[in-house]
Amino acid sequence: MTLGDERETSGGYAGTGQTRTRLPESGADVYGGARRGGRTSSRSLVTVVGVVVLLIAAIAFANRGGDDSGSAIGDENQPNSSSTAASGSRPVAGKAGGIPAGFAQDEVGAQSAAANYAVALGSADMFDKAKRDAILQAIITPSRIPEFETTLDQAYTPAFNKNVGLNDDGSTPTGYTFVSRTSPIGTKVTEASTNNATVEVWCSGLLGLAGENSTNPVTNSWFTITMKLEWTNGDWKIVTHSQKDGPTPVPGDERASSADEMAKAVDEYGGFTYAR
C-alpha cells in the first residue's frame, strides 16, 4: 500500500506475468454482507501509499510506441497479446532485506523490479519504523533514501495510524488482524534507456482491520503506480514514485467475506515474487 497523492499515493507465479486472487465466499455478517462498491477506505489506501508523492517531483512520462502484435484481420480493437504474455525470463534468485533483488538490466527486469517494489511499499511493514527504513534501504536509490525516510516519517504519524484503525505506535489492536497488501495486475514501460526506466504498475490493494467489531473493515481499491528507476550498484532502484486512482473495474456480485475468513486468509496466504 504505501506512497502518493496527486491523488497519488504490496507477488505472482514467477515467469507468468500475471496473478489473480479471489477471496472465499461466505454468509453475511456484521463485517461484510454487502457487495463491494466504491468506499472511502480506498482513499485511505491512496493516502497511505502516496502521501510521499506530494513532496517528490512528479514523473513526466509518454506512452511507449511500437506494437509487435500484428493482426492478420487488422482488428485495431484486438488486445496486444504481448501485453499479458509472460516474457519467459527466469525469476531473480537473490533478495535484499527480504525483497527480491538482482533484476536484469533491461525493460523486463525493470518491470519485475517495479512490481516487486510496489508490493513492498504497500505492505503492513511500512507502518513499523524499523521495517520501513529497511525496505527503503533495499529499493530506493542511495542518494534519495534520506528524503524518502524523512517524508515517510512525517506521513506515518500517530494520527494517521489511528485513522486506519491502528494504535498510535502503528501496532495492531488486540483481537484484530491488520491487512495492507498491494497486488500488481500488470506493468508497462513508458520510457527506457540503458540505465533508466519509467514503469507503470497497475495494482489492486487491500487495507483495513479484520475483526468482528472493526470500524475499519478490509476494503479494496485500484490504482496505478508510476516509478522512475535507475540502474545503481547492479540493480534497479527507485528515484521517484507517484500514484493515481484506477483503472477500476465494475464490482462483481460476490459477497464480502466474514471477519474471521478475512483474517484467516491473510494469515494463510503468502505473497509472491513477481517476474514479468
N, C-alpha and C positions, 0 to 999 in steps of 0.2 A: 504494500500500500504505500507508499510514502512520498514524495516531493510535489509541489505545483500550485498555482492558482493564477491563471490568466483567465479564467478558471483553469489553471494548470496544476496541477497538484504540487507474493511476490509473488520441476517444471515440466517435460514431455518425453515420450519414448525417444531415446537418442536415435537421431538419424531420420525420424519420421517427419519432423517439422510441424506436427500437429498434436494437440492434446484435447480431449473432450471430457468434461466432468459432469456427472449427473447425480444430484443428491437423491436419497431414497424418499419414497412417498410415505405418508402416514396420515393418521386421522387428525382432525383438527384439535388444537388445544390453545391455551392462552397465548403460547409463544407464537403460533402462526397457523391460522386456519384459513387465511385469505390468499388469493392469488397474489403473486408478486407484481408490483407495479412500480411507478416512479415514487421514490421515497426520499425524504430529506437526508437520510443516512448516507446516500450516495454523495451528497455534498460534503459530508463529514470526511468521507474517504478521499475526495478530491482535495480537501483542505489538508488532511494528514500528509498525503503523498506529495502535495505540491506547494506547500507554503514557501519552500525554499526558492521556488522559481521567481517569486516576487522580487527577490534580491539578486537574482542571477540574470545575466544578459540573455535575452530571447534568441533562439536559434532561427536564422533565416534559412529556409530550405525550398528547393524546387522539385517538381515531380521528375522522377527519373525517366529518361527517354528510352526508347528501344522496346521492341516486342518480338520475341523469337518464337511465338506460338502459332504461326500462320495457320489459317483455316482454309481447307480446300473449298468450302462452300462460301467463305467470305462473310460469315455472320459476325458483324462487329460487336454484337452484344454477347457473344460467347465468351465465357471467362478464360483467362490465360491459364493454362494448366500448370505452367511453371511457377505460378504464384503460390500454389499449395503443395506442389510436389516436393518430396524430400530431396535434398542435394546429394545424398549418398556419402557425405563426408563422415568420417569417424568422429564420435564424440570425444571431448577432451578427457584426459586421464588425470590431470592434476587438479588440486584445489588450493585456495588461499583463504585462510580463515573460514573454512567450511564452504566456500563459494567456488564453483567451477572456475578454472583458470587454465591458461595455456592455449588460447584460441589461435586459429590460423590467421596469418596476416593477409587476409583477402576479404571480399564482401560477405562471403558465407560465415567466416569467423566473426566478423563484426556483428552480424545479425544474431549469431548464437550468444555472443557476449552481451549484447543489449537485452536479449530475452532473459538471460540468467540474472543480469543486474536488476532488471525490473522486479523479478521475484524477490531478490534480497532487499531492495528498497521498500517493498510492500509487505515485509514480514513483521510479525509481532516483536521480533528482536529490536526493531528500530525504536521501541518505547523504553528500552533499557540503555542508559547512557554508555556503559562499558561495551555492550554488544554493538550498539550503533557506531561507536568510534571504530570498532574492529571491522565492521562492514565497509565503512568509508575508506579505511586504510587499504582494503583489498581491492576496491573497484574504482576509486577516484584517482585521477592523475595527481601525482605528488604535489605539484605546485598549487593545486586547488583544495587540498584537504583541509587546511586551516579555515578557509572561507566556508566550506560546507559544514564543518564542525560547529563553528560559531553560529551560523544561521540556523542550523537544526536545534542547537541548544536553546535558541531563542524561541523556536517553534514548539518544542515539546515541553511545555510549561505545566505546572500543576493544574492550572485552569483548563488547559487543553486536555490533559489526561482525564480529568473529571468529566469533561464534555463527552468523551467517548465511553464513559462508564467505568474507567479505571480509578484506582486510588491516586492520591496526589503524586506519589512517587513513581507512578507508572505500573505498579503491581496490580494483579488481578484480585478483585474482591473474593473472599472465601465463598465457596459454593458455586462459582461461575467458571466458565471457560472462555477466555478471550480469543477471538478469531480475527486475524488480519492476514489475508493472503491475496496475492496477485497472480493470476494465471494468464500468460501470454497466449493469444489466439493466433497471431501471425505477425510477421515482420516485413519491413520494406526499407531498402536503402534509397535515400533520396540524393545523396551526394557522396562521392568516394574518390579517394586518391590512395597512393601507396601507404601513407602514414595517417590519414584522417578519413573519417566516415561519419555521416549523419544517418541515423537509423530511427525509423518509427516502429513502435511496438504497440499493436492493438491488444488491449487487455480486458479481462473481467476481474473484478475484485470483490472480496468478501470482508465485511467489517462489522464487529459488534460483540456483545456478550451473550453466550449461550447459557441460559439458566431459567428456571421456572418463573421467577419474578423479575426477570430482566426488563428494564425500561429502555434498553438499547439492544434489541434483538439483532441477530446477524442478518444483514441485508446485502444485496448485490448491486454493483454498479459497473458501467462500461466506460472506458476511457482510452485515449491514445497517448503514449509517452514518446517524446522525441529526445534522443540523446545524441550529443556530439561527442564522438570518441576520437582518441589519438593513440597511436602506437607508441607505447612507453615501456622501457625495460622488458621488451619481449612479449608484450601483451596489450590488448585493448583496454583503455581506461577512460572513464567519463570526464569530460571537460565541462559540459553544461547539460542541464536536464530541464525539460518542461513538460507540461501535460495539459490536455484539453478533454472535454467530455466527448463520449461517443466514439464510433458509431454504436448505437444502441438498438438491439433487436426488439421486436414486439414480445412482451411477456407471454409465456406459454400457459397452459391450463393446469400445470402441476400445482398441488397444494404445498404450502411451506411445511417443512419437517418440524417435528416437535423439538423442544429444547434439548431433551436427552439424546435424540438421534443426531442432532447437530453437534453436540459436544463429543459424542462417541465417534462421529465421522472425523472430526478434527484430530482426535487422539490416534485413530487407527489408520488414517490415510495420509501417507507421507507425500512430500513433493517430488519433483523430477529435476533432472538435469536436461536443459533444452539444447538441442542441436538442430540447426537448420538443414 
